[in-house]
Amino acid sequence: MKLALFLVRRVVAAVLSLVALSALVFAATDLLPGDATDTLAGAQASQGDRDQLRAQLGLDRNALDRFTSWLSQAATGDLGTGLVGGRPVVAVLGERLPNSLVLTALAFLLAVPLAIAGGLLAGMRAQRRSDRVISGGALVLAGLPEFLTVVALTAALSTWLGLLPEVSLAPVGGRPWDSPQVLVLPALSLTLVGVATATRLVRSAVVDVVDAPYVESARLAGVSGGRLAVRHVLPNALGPAVQAVAVMFGGLTGGAVVVEAIFNYPGVGYELQQAVANRDVPMVQGLSLALCATALLALLVGDVVAALLDPRRRGWTTAVPAHRSRSARCWPSASPCSRCSGRC
């Protein structure tokens, strides 16, 4: 029952967040100078022609009316139709979303083991040289604008070494994975963006676990090194680590917009950049809403999985497990351990 209530609360919070984000996206696009008539009417059109075109497109209505109309359509699955080109947003998503998912999934698969390994090593050796190197590097990467990371990788691997193409154009009539080399630079760029944040979050979780009494008991029993990290620290830091990975996936979703635009990668981010340039408000709103929904879904899944891995955090059980590990005889608790009759 508590699990169901927790899920309902998280879903409601995600839906409310999505509505709030949609309002922010609408407000941001509405404040952009100019509109789609600048592209559709052409530079030689008169002001009267522009006003007539605005009325035909419904751009002369007040902002609240346009927002409520768009939101009610989006609730039914209709994300609208682009003003430039007349393409339905759903059709654009169906064409471009697979490309973005492949790129994001590839970066995710590369970033997860790096973030967990780096965060585990830094957390186990907190305040030592390896921790300072890993944490400092992650902090620098997290502080760099994404386009600088992309430019640095492109300059090193493409311009200077000539190993990879500078742009990520898909083959004519094909998909990016038909030419895997076009995926390397965008995937590496996204990987660095994601690892920076996730490593620091995993490190914080590991530091908290390392200070726990059962880890100290394991040390006193002679467990150390990789065995201590893998068998005693990592399993108990898994819940926060999952949340860190979910946050990283949300960051990858947003970072893909910048990376795809720079590399001309044919994904949702590239289409979004083109829509912003053309002041195609319905297309910008629909694609942004889809990206926000993807990031919120990742956070929701991560929160639920983390809670399932550590149910005591949500109050689903009040029992404290005895003999969690062989080295930690029993967990500290208010009641004596049933296995050793309170002798530990």
C-alpha positions in Angstrom: 0.0 0.0 0.0 2.8 2.4 0.9 4.6 1.4 -2.3 1.5 2.3 -4.4 1.1 5.6 -2.6 4.7 6.4 -3.2 4.3 5.6 -6.9 1.2 7.8 -7.2 2.9 10.7 -5.5 5.9 10.4 -7.8 3.8 10.2 -10.9 1.7 13.2 -9.9 4.8 15.2 -9.1 6.3 14.2 -12.5 3.1 15.3 -14.3 2.9 18.6 -12.4 6.6 19.2 -13.2 5.9 18.5 -16.9 3.1 21.1 -16.9 5.3 23.6 -15.2 8.1 22.9 -17.7 5.7 23.2 -20.6 4.6 26.7 -19.3 8.3 27.7 -19.1 9.0 26.5 -22.6 5.9 28.3 -24.0 6.9 31.5 -22.2 10.5 31.3 -23.5 9.4 30.7 -27.1 6.8 33.4 -26.9 9.4 36.0 -25.8 11.6 35.2 -28.8 11.9 38.2 -31.1 10.0 37.7 -34.3 7.9 34.6 -35.3 7.5 32.1 -38.1 6.0 34.8 -40.4 9.6 36.1 -40.9 10.5 32.9 -42.6 7.2 32.1 -44.3 6.4 35.6 -45.7 9.9 36.4 -46.8 11.9 39.6 -46.6 9.9 41.5 -49.2 6.5 40.9 -47.6 4.6 44.0 -46.5 3.4 44.5 -42.9 -0.2 43.8 -44.1 0.8 40.5 -45.6 2.6 39.6 -42.3 -0.5 40.5 -40.2 -2.7 38.4 -42.5 -0.4 35.4 -42.2 -0.2 35.8 -38.4 -4.0 35.7 -38.3 -4.1 32.6 -40.5 -1.6 30.8 -38.2 -3.4 31.9 -35.0 -0.4 33.9 -33.8 -2.6 37.0 -33.2 -4.4 35.3 -30.3 -3.3 36.1 -26.7 -0.7 34.0 -25.1 -2.9 32.4 -22.5 -5.4 31.2 -25.1 -2.6 29.8 -27.3 -1.0 28.0 -24.3 -4.2 26.4 -23.0 -5.2 25.3 -26.5 -1.7 23.8 -27.1 -1.7 22.1 -23.7 -5.1 20.5 -24.2 -4.0 19.2 -27.6 -0.8 17.8 -26.1 -2.8 16.0 -23.4 -4.5 14.0 -26.2 -1.1 13.1 -27.8 -1.3 15.8 -30.5 1.8 17.9 -30.2 0.8 20.2 -33.0 2.1 20.9 -36.5 5.2 22.9 -37.4 4.5 26.2 -39.1 7.5 25.9 -41.3 7.1 22.9 -43.6 3.8 21.9 -42.1 5.2 18.7 -40.6 3.4 17.2 -37.5 5.6 17.2 -34.5 4.8 13.5 -33.8 6.0 12.6 -37.3 9.3 14.5 -36.7 9.7 12.7 -33.4 9.1 9.3 -35.1 11.8 10.1 -37.6 14.4 11.7 -35.4 13.9 10.2 -32.0 15.5 6.8 -32.8 18.7 8.6 -33.8 18.7 10.5 -30.6 18.0 7.4 -28.5 20.9 5.5 -30.1 23.3 8.3 -29.4 22.1 8.8 -25.8 22.1 5.0 -25.1 25.6 4.7 -26.4 26.8 7.5 -24.3 24.9 6.1 -21.3 26.5 2.7 -21.7 29.9 4.3 -21.7 29.3 6.7 -18.9 27.6 4.4 -16.3 30.6 2.1 -15.6 33.0 5.1 -15.7 30.9 7.1 -13.3 30.4 4.2 -10.9 34.1 3.1 -11.0 35.3 6.7 -10.6 32.9 7.5 -7.8 33.6 4.3 -6.0 37.4 4.8 -6.1 37.1 8.4 -5.1 34.7 7.7 -2.2 36.8 4.8 -0.9 39.9 6.9 -0.9 38.3 10.2 0.3 40.7 13.1 0.8 43.6 11.2 -0.7 45.4 12.0 -3.9 43.3 9.7 -6.1 40.1 11.3 -4.7 41.4 14.8 -5.4 42.4 13.9 -9.0 39.0 12.3 -9.8 36.9 14.8 -8.0 38.9 17.7 -9.4 38.7 16.4 -13.0 34.9 15.8 -12.6 34.4 19.3 -11.2 36.3 20.8 -14.1 34.3 18.8 -16.7 31.1 19.7 -15.0 32.0 23.4 -15.0 32.9 23.5 -18.7 30.2 24.6 -21.2 29.2 21.6 -23.3 30.2 23.3 -26.6 33.8 23.7 -25.3 34.0 20.0 -24.5 32.7 19.3 -28.0 35.2 21.7 -29.6 38.1 20.3 -27.7 37.3 16.7 -28.7 36.7 17.7 -32.3 40.0 19.6 -32.5 42.0 16.7 -31.0 40.4 13.7 -32.7 39.3 15.2 -36.0 41.3 18.3 -36.9 44.7 17.3 -35.5 44.7 13.5 -35.7 42.2 13.1 -38.5 40.7 10.0 -37.0 37.0 10.9 -37.2 34.7 13.1 -39.3 34.0 16.6 -38.0 30.3 16.3 -38.7 27.9 13.4 -38.1 25.8 13.3 -41.2 23.8 10.1 -41.7 24.1 8.3 -45.0 21.6 9.3 -47.6 18.5 7.2 -47.0 20.0 5.5 -44.0 20.5 5.9 -40.3 23.6 7.0 -38.4 24.4 3.5 -37.2 24.9 2.5 -40.8 28.2 4.5 -40.6 29.3 4.0 -37.0 32.2 6.4 -37.2 29.7 9.3 -37.2 28.6 8.3 -33.8 32.0 8.3 -32.1 32.5 12.1 -31.5 29.0 12.9 -30.4 28.9 9.9 -28.1 32.3 10.7 -26.5 31.2 14.3 -26.0 28.0 13.2 -24.3 29.8 10.7 -22.2 32.2 13.3 -20.8 29.2 15.5 -20.0 27.4 12.8 -18.1 30.3 11.3 -16.3 31.3 14.6 -14.7 28.1 15.0 -12.7 27.4 11.3 -12.0 30.9 10.6 -10.6 30.5 13.3 -8.0 27.1 12.0 -6.9 28.3 8.4 -6.7 31.3 9.6 -4.7 29.0 11.3 -2.1 26.9 8.2 -1.7 30.0 6.0 -1.3 31.5 8.4 1.3 28.3 8.1 3.4 28.4 4.3 3.2 32.1 4.1 4.1 31.4 5.8 7.4 28.7 3.3 8.3 29.2 0.9 11.3 28.9 -2.3 9.3 31.7 -1.2 6.9 33.9 -0.4 9.9 33.1 -3.9 11.2 34.1 -5.4 7.9 37.4 -3.6 8.1 38.0 -4.8 11.7 37.4 -8.3 10.4 40.2 -7.9 7.9 38.2 -7.2 4.8 39.9 -4.5 2.6 40.6 -3.3 -0.9 38.4 -4.4 -3.8 36.5 -7.0 -1.7 35.4 -4.4 0.7 34.4 -2.0 -2.1 32.5 -4.6 -4.2 30.9 -6.7 -1.4 30.1 -4.2 1.3 30.2 -0.6 0.0 28.8 -0.8 -3.5 25.7 -2.8 -2.7 24.7 -0.4 0.1 25.4 2.6 -2.1 23.4 1.2 -5.0 20.2 3.1 -4.3 21.9 6.6 -4.4 24.0 5.4 -7.4 20.9 4.5 -9.3 19.5 8.0 -8.7 22.8 9.5 -9.8 22.6 7.5 -13.0 19.0 8.7 -13.6 20.1 12.3 -13.1 22.9 11.6 -15.6 20.5 10.3 -18.2 18.4 13.4 -17.8 21.5 15.5 -18.3 22.4 13.5 -21.4 18.9 14.2 -22.8 19.5 17.9 -22.5 23.2 17.7 -23.6 22.2 15.9 -26.7 20.5 19.1 -28.0 23.8 21.0 -28.0 25.9 18.1 -29.3 23.5 17.3 -32.1 23.3 20.9 -33.2 27.1 21.2 -33.3 27.8 18.0 -35.2 24.7 18.3 -37.4 23.6 14.9 -36.1 20.1 14.1 -37.4 18.4 13.8 -34.1 15.7 15.6 -32.1 18.2 18.2 -30.8 19.2 19.2 -34.3 15.5 19.6 -35.3 15.0 21.7 -32.2 17.8 24.0 -33.1 16.4 24.4 -36.6 13.0 25.2 -35.2 14.4 27.8 -32.9 16.2 29.5 -35.8 13.0 29.5 -37.8 10.9 30.7 -34.9 8.7 27.7 -35.4 6.9 27.9 -32.0 4.7 24.7 -32.3 7.7 22.6 -33.3 9.9 24.1 -30.5 7.2 23.5 -27.9 6.4 19.9 -29.0 10.0 18.8 -29.3 10.9 20.5 -26.0 8.0 18.8 -24.2 9.1 15.4 -25.5 12.6 15.9 -24.2 11.4 17.1 -20.9 9.1 14.1 -20.6 12.0 11.8 -21.4 14.2 13.3 -18.7 11.4 13.3 -16.1 10.6 9.6 -16.9 14.3 8.7 -16.3 14.2 10.5 -13.0 11.0 8.8 -12.0 12.3 5.4 -12.8 15.6 6.1 -11.0 13.7 7.3 -7.9 11.5 4.2 -7.9 14.3 1.7 -8.4 16.4 3.4 -5.7 13.5 3.1 -3.3 13.0 -0.5 -4.1 16.7 -1.2 -3.5 16.5 0.5 -0.1 12.9 0.1 1.2 13.7 1.4 4.6 14.2 4.9 3.1 10.5 5.0 2.3 9.3 3.4 5.5 8.0 0.3 3.8 9.6 -1.8 6.5 10.9 -1.1 10.0 12.9 -4.3 10.3 16.7 -4.0 10.4 18.4 -6.9 8.6 20.8 -8.9 10.8 24.0 -10.3 9.3 23.9 -8.1 6.2 27.4 -9.3 5.5 29.6 -12.1 6.8 32.2 -9.7 8.2 29.7 -7.3 9.8 28.3 -9.7 12.5 25.0 -7.8 12.8 23.7 -4.3 12.2 23.5 -1.8 15.0 19.9 -1.7 16.2 17.8 -1.0 19.2 17.0 -4.7 19.7 19.6 -7.5 20.3 20.5 -9.5 17.3 18.5 -12.7 17.1 21.4 -14.8 15.8 24.0 -13.9 18.5 21.6 -13.0 21.3 22.9 -9.5 21.7 26.6 -10.5 22.1 27.8 -8.4 19.1 
